[in-house]
Amino acid sequence: MKKERFDITGMTCSACSARVERAVTKLEGTSEVSVNLLTNSMQLSYDEEIIKPERIIQAVEQAGYGASIKGKKTDGSRLSYDAGEAIPGNEADAMKKRLLWSVVFLLPLMFIAMHRMIYALVGLPVPEIMRELFEGPQNAITFSFSQFLLVLPIMYLNRKYYINGFRNLFNGAPNMDSLVGMGSMAAALFGAFAVFRMGWGLGHGDLPLVEEYSRNLYFESAGMIVTLITVGKYLEARAKGKTGEALARLMELAPQKATVVRGGQEVSLAVEELVVGDEIIVRPGERLPADGTVISGQTSIDESAITGESLPVFKQPGDKVTSATLNKVGAIHFRADKVGGDTAISQIIRLVDEASASKAPMARLADRIAGVFVPAVIIIALLAGGIWLALGESLEFAFSIAISILVISCPCALGLATPVAIMVGTGKGAENGILIKSGEALETAQAIDTVVMDKTGTITEGKPQVTDVLAINMTEGELLSLAAALEKNSEHPLAEAVVNYAEAKGITAVEAEDFQAVIGRGVRGIINGESYLAGNEAFMEEQGMDISGYSQDLIRLSKEGKTVLLFADGKKLLGCIAVADKEKTSSLEAVKELRTMGLDVIMLTGDNERTAEAVARLLGISKFIAGVLPDMKEKQISALQSQGHRVAMIGDGINDAPALTRADLGIAIGAGTDVAMESADAVLIRSDLLDAVSAIRLSRAVIRKIKENLFWAFIYNIIGIPLAAGLLYPAFGIKLSPMIGAAAMSLSSVCVVMNALRLRSFKTHKEGTLASDNEKKKDGQETVRKEEMFMQKELKIEGMMCAHCQKHVNDALSKMAGVTGVEVNLEAGTATVTADRDIPQNEFAKVITDAGYELVG
């Protein structure tokens, strides 16, 4: 199935989007059709062997609208924009011009039609010239015809309401334009009829008839209706423009040019011309045009646009760099690994764009209602007018009732309720490194009751380090040499820790033959003709190794939260190496926040029971599942779902992909593999578990706004239509005029959009914490947050000259006992240290001095 995005033209309300969606859904070979009124787009999957894009476009055109593949134009006449219809991207500007000219003609029209009332309100007599031109039966034709001439340009400027409205009405698919067009046109035609009746009355001396019709002209209503609707549409267009600001800012980050070394010469190329393998030079102040690997040079990179982290990251040869990030200090020379649409920024833009075009499942209800809403309103308007006539009211009264119902019942608010909230929500998430792929994922996230998280790389840093070496039947050096030889062919993070530790000790590993990895258990290989094993306790027991004599050591290390690797020669145990993977500084707080939100937190790990218990106890996780092989993770998720739980899975590796797919909500850690990120419904670019908390909170906020918007859209019509029908007229004499109905309808759409825009003030956990810290920080004085009981202190440091210095200071402070977080600001010459104990100033001074710098405050 191919996934495609189409631009749709001519839609004005949710009835339109519902009609387009029904037309395309009926086509054989299409699936997952989602039409978005806010972005005027359609997203669907289709089988290229069954149906072609041309047939899809044809189906949309037969439904009365225009379509083209996103980024392409077709020759279809329906895709040409007339003077009355805004071109996408300039919608608000075009509507503003139309609105201004409409007001230019509307003001004198309203003044002529209501001049008596206006002068009475200000307490002035009507001027003689006004009485001579427009008052009395003798001036009835002048009075009415001048209004007729003024309303014509207003109707012409807003002709799209009539053209689109009546076209869709005749096609059997009436929409918002149909309601507005019918109401305004009916008012204008009634006024024209009144002009003829007054002419007949003057010709036959029937002055009472002339007086009656001169009081019941509706030209001002015809002009006011379409002008007020345009006011609402203009405000709506401006507000809608703000919903896409996050996406627009992301698109602006990507540079247009790149300096590339080709043929030994530096040349400037458009980023579209870059190819994988190009060597690119980026100087201070420039943004990176591609993803790649640093070849030479050192610098500090501001990655806040991608990860949301404010602290620049030190880069040197061998480090990975990301497109759209900002080079702060030095020039670097890097090799392009991903270009064009494959870069990180392009993938982020694509995900946000697709998410904003998607629908939440609850929007289907609104679409189904909108599909029958407009025809029902037309029937109600005709019935209401007929009933009032039957009850003895005048034709003018019944006519006014019918027009009011037509113009107050616009389903615009219904159509905007969902997409505008999704676009603002997903954009806000993207600004903070949280990529939510669809409206469905947003709706699912708020219903989650259980969060399952992988340990390695998710809860922990994913960079384990050797902590203990216990040689039993050989020396420590011999054990490390053997361990490095076995583990250097393994891709497991624990194996990498062992190899790195051996290299740091100056031990060179020999080659192991017949290497074999036993997934979830360990490895085996032949070294110098002898067979050796390395793995966990279960693996050793399966191979018949007796480890009972060392159980106390294994229990002790496991209780300390360390993973123990055992080594044997096939006959006896040779030793063990303990490896610990440090928990991320935010993991404890994230678990606490998730539990505070009422969610069950379960840790999933391949480690043994004792190690898992130690980590779980440290983080306050009451439930954990240990000894889980990679292929069993998906089954654990399935088992929880079978118990009735709505499960979110957070993971980072290839072996997490099946579980991420199986879960109701899959959340991939951004530093993980491409496979994991493709399988997930949301991606946390910062690899911070607190962002998972923010993602769930954001989803709850978005769904709450959608529900609020749907409520107001429904309740508005539930109240508005009976009022417009004159329900309160018999008892209280209250009757809505068509002009008030038009104003109320416009206001409803604006209110829905503005309510959704309140999501822009949503604060992620990181933003909220920083704001709180900044409020509490005073001139480098210590601050203690009661809820977390940690110390935060700002240090003034002299001697830092470059990004390398910045890294030295950061590393030195990070190694101090109790330090949980360090942020070094090279430009300000400061370091902000967070710790779980009160660290004396002299300790800081010693560490800074040992690193080669000076602490001055």
Secondary structure, DSSP 4 states (H G I P E B T S, - for coil): -EEEEEEEES--SHHHHHHHHHHHHTSTTEEEEEEETTTTEEEEEE-TTT--HHHHHHHHHHTT-EEEETT-----GGGS--TTSPPTTSHHHHHHHHHHHHHHHHHHHHHHHTHHHHHHHTT-PPPHHHHHHHSSGGGHHHHHHHHHHHHHHHHHHTHHHHHHHHHHHHTT---HHHHHHHHHHHHHHHHHHHHHHHHHHHHTT-HHHHHHHHT---HHHHHHHHHHHHHHHHHHHHHHHHHTHHHHHHHHHS-SEEEEEETTEEEEEEGGG--TT-EEEE-TTPBPSSEEEEEE--EEEE-HHHH---S-EEE-TT-EE-TT-EE-SS-EEEEEEE-GGGSHHHHHHHHHHHHHT---TTHHHHHHHHHHHHHHHHHHHHHHHHHHHHTT--HHHHHHHHHHHHHH---HHHHHHHHHHHHHHHHHHHHTTEEE--HHHHHHHTT--EEEEEIIIIIB-S--EEEEEEESSS-HHHHHHHHHHHHTT--SHHHHHHHHHHHHTTPPP-PPEEEEEETTTEEEEEETTEEEEEE-HHHHHHTT---GGGHHHHHHHHHTT-EEEEEE-SSSEEEEEEEE-PBPTTHHHHHHHHHHTT-EEEEE-SS-HHHHHHHHHHHT--EEE-S--GGGHHHHHHHHHHTT--EEEEE-SGGGHHHHHHSSEEEEETTS-HHHHHH-SEEETT--HHHHHHHHHHHHHHHHHHHHHHHHHHHHHHHHHHHHTTTTHHHH-----HHHHHHHHHHHHHHHHHHHHGGGG---HHHHHHHHHHHH--TT--EE-TTT--EEEEEEEE---SHHHHHHHHHHHHTSTTEEEEEEETTTTEEEEEESS---HHHHHHHHHHTT-EE--
